[in-house]
Amino acid sequence: MVRAFLDTLAVLVLKMTATLAIVAAVAGQVFAQAPVSTLDRIKETGSLKVGYGSAPPFSFLDEDGQVAGYAIDLCKALAEEIRNALAMTEIRIDYVLRTPANRVQLLNSGDIDIECNASTNTAERRKAAAFAPPHFIAQTRFVSLRQNNIRTIEDLRGKTVSVVLGTVNVGQILHLSREMRLGLASIPVADVQSAFDLVKVGSVSAFAMDDILLTTMIASTGKAEDYLISNETLGEPAPYGFMTRLDDAPFTALVAESLERIYKSPQMKSIYDKWFMQPIRGGRYTLNVPMSAQLKSAMGIAD
């Protein structure tokens, strides 16, 4: 009886072992399959998933609740280039709100295919994402209330400075404070508007951010005379680029090739001037920021 039981048990063990082997083989095949490429998914679904932010004039929700901005117009032109390259009859853009803190996560999870905003291309970020050719070049400065007479980095000694989580400005402020022994207290917040508002109400002494975003924030108040942007910079000029996934070379290459064509096309001047040289946000203000020689060079545009 014991012998029969052991024989039955042995058969069951063999069957279980065989079943597990089949399951493991199937699982191995599933995991060995290459992920669907972005270009294949776009062609299959007819949609490009674009990450946008709250950083006028690059990407934001306008007065009608529509996603708009300089980066968005460039990505609309890019979508058309992708449609042509894939021989599609039409392409839809699905917009996904991203923040500086979660943009890389959304890229890698596949929630967005490309981030169309104002992300600085740095060596550290290139470890986590690929960058398209530059669409803007900025430098970090700080803004303060004019009445406080904070004009230089030295004037910041012992003061509070707001920064946006997930931006290069966080590290710049920490490095500057340590190097110059300024004793700065950095106040991290979620977005550009919130950080600027802390300056506006006097909760912090200054806000460190890219100069073009500070210019836009000040212009939007209608009281530009109340604010002061530092002449001193907190870092070298740095390019903005649209981010794509590191492991998606065909899509990244098509984005780069397409943008290079757009940059050298007649529509580039129209797109740039619309956001930097003409009234925006319902005619409330004009930034008056001509395209710099440095950006023209990066885009391959002749003077």
N, C-alpha and C positions, 0 to 999 in steps of 0.2 A: 504493500500500500504506500509505504514511504517512497519506494522506488518509482512508483507511478506518479506520485506527486512531484518528485524531483524532475522527472522527464517532462511533465506538463509545464512546470516552471521554466525549464530550459527552453522549451519551444516558445513560450511567451516572451522570454528575454530576447531570443533571436528575432522574433517578429518586431518587438519594440525597437531593437537595434537597427533593423532594416528600415523601419518607418522613420526613425530619427535621421538615418543617413539620407533618405530621400528628401526629407524636409530641409536638411542642411544643404543638400545639393541645389534644391530649388531656390533657397534663400541666397545661396552664393551666386546663382545666376542673376537673381533680381538685383542684388547689390553691385554686381559686376557691370550691370548695364550703365552706359554713360548717361548722365542727366540730359534731359531735353535741352537743346541749345536755345538761347534767347531768340535767334532768328527763326528757328523752327516753330517756336511757340507763337511768335508774332504772326507768322504766316498761317498757322493753324487757327488762332483765335481772332485774328484781325485787329489786335489791340497792342499798343505800346504803353507800358505802365511807367508813368513819369512821377517822380517825387518832387514836390514843391514845398516852399516854406513860407515864412512871414518876414521877408526881407526885401521891401521895396528898394529900388525899382526892379529887382531881379526876379522875384516870384512872390506873389501875395494874392489874397482875395480882394477884388476890387469892390466898388460901391454896390455893384449888382450881384455880388456873391460869386463872380466868375474868377477862375484862376488866370492871372495876367502877369506881365512883366517882360523885361528884356530877355532873360534866360528862357522864359516860356515861348516867346516869339521865335527865338533861335531853335528851340526844340520842336516847335510846330514845323518850321522849315526842314529840320532834320527828319521828322516823321515822314514828310513828303519824299525826301531822298530815299528813305528806307522802303517806302511803298514802291517806288520806281525800281529799286534794286531787287526787290523780291517779286516784281511783276504782279503786284496786288491791285485790284480795282479800287479799293479804299482801305484806309487805316483809321482806327479809332484811338484817341488818347484817353487813357484812364488815369486821372490824377489822384495821387495819394499824398496826404499831408505827412511830412517828415520833420524832425527836429534835428538840431546839431548833435544831440546825444544818441539818436537812434538811426541815423541815416545809413551807416555801414551795415547795421543789423538788418535793416529793411532790404538792402541790396542783396546781402548774402542769403536771406530767407526767400528771395524771389518775389517779395511783395512789390518791389519796384525794379524796373529794368535799368533805369538811368535816373540820376538825380540832377535836376535842372534848377540850379539855384546859384549860390555864391560860395562854394567850398574852396578853400585855399589848398593848392597843390603843394604838399610838403613831402619830404623823404619818409617821414614816419607814416603818413597816411597812405603812401604808395605801397606799404607793406600789406594793407588791408583792402585797397581798391585801386582800380585803374583810372587814369585821368585823361580826358579828351584835351585837344589843343586849347590854349587859353582863350577865354572870351572876355576877360577883364584882368587888370593888374591893380592891386591896391597895396596900401601900407597901413600899419597899425598906428593910430594916434589916440588921443583921449579928448573927450569933450567935458566941459564944466560950465557952470553958470558964470557969466562974465563978471558979475558982482563979487565973486569970490577971488578974482584976480589970480587964478591958477594957470600959469603960462608955460612953465617948464616942468620937466620931470622932477627936478629938485623941489619944486613947490608942492609936490605930492607927498613929501616926507610925513609919515605918521598918519596919513589920511586913508579914507575908505574908497575903494574903487570897485565898481560893479563890472562883472564879466559874464559872458554867456557860456553855460556848460557845453562842453564838447567842441569848443573853438580853440584855435591856436593862441588866442589872446590870454587864455587862462595861464598857460605856461610862460608866456612872455612877461606877464605881470609878476609871477612868482620868481622867475629868473632875475628880473630887474630889481625886485625888492631885496633879494639875497645879495646880488652883486654890488649894489650901491648902498646896502644896509638902510633901506628907506623905511622899514617897519610898516609896510602897507598892509591893510586888511582888505582882502578881496572878498566881495559878496557875489557868489554865483547865483544866476537866475536862469530861467528856461529859454528866454528868447530876447531878441534885440529890443523890442518895444518895452518890455518890462525893465530891462537894464537901463534904458534911456529915461524911463519914467522916474526911476530912483533919483536921477540927477535933477530932473525937472522939479520934483517936490522937495529936494534938499536932503534926501535920506542918505545919499553918498556924495562924496566930493567930486568924483569923476567917473566916467565910463570909458573903458578901453575897448576899441573896436576898429574895424577897417574904416579908413577915412571916407570912402564913398557911402557907406551905410550911415555914418555919423552925419555927413552932409545932407542925406535924405531925411534923416530924423529931424534935424534942425529945420530944414525947409518946410516940413509938414506942420510945424507948430505955428507958422505965420508970424513968429517973433524971433527971427534969426539974430536980431541984435542982442538978445538975452543970453546968447551962448558963445562959447569960445572953443575952437578946435586948436590943439597944440600945434606949433610949428615943428617941434621935435617929434621924431618917430620912435616907435618902440621896436622896430625891426626893419629888415630890408624889404624892398618891393617884392610882392609875391603874386603869382598868377592864380586866378580862379579857373577851375575846370569842371566840366560835368563828370560825375563819377559813374563808373560801370564796374561789373564784377571782375575780379582778377582772373578767374578761370574761364572767361568767355571771350577768347581772342578774336573769333570771327566777328562778333558783334562790336567789340571795341574797335577793331580795325575799320569796320564800315562807318562807325560813328566818326572816327578821326578823318577818314577820307571825305565823308559827306560835309563835315564842318569846314574843312579846308576849302571845299568848293563854295560853300555858302559865304565864307569870309571874303573870298575874292570876287564874289558876284555883286552886281549893282544893288541887290536888296540889302546888303550888309549896312551900307550907309543909311538907308531908310530905317532899318530896325534900330540902329544905334541912335540916330538923331531923334527918333520918336520918344525914346526914354531918357536921353541925357541932354538934349538941346531944345526940346519943345515942351509946352505945358503938359503935365501929367496929373493923375488923380482928379479928373474932372476939371482940369484947368487951375487947380489950387496953387500950384507952384511949378517952377522950372529949375532944374538943377544946374544948367549951363556948365556942363563938364565935357569939353571937347575930347575926342579920342586922342590919347597921348601917342607920342612918337614911339614909345616903348610897346604899346599895344599894337599899333600898326605893324611894327616890325615882327612881333610875335605871330600876327595873323597873316603875314606875307602881303600886306597892303602897301603899295607904293605911295609916297607922299605926293 
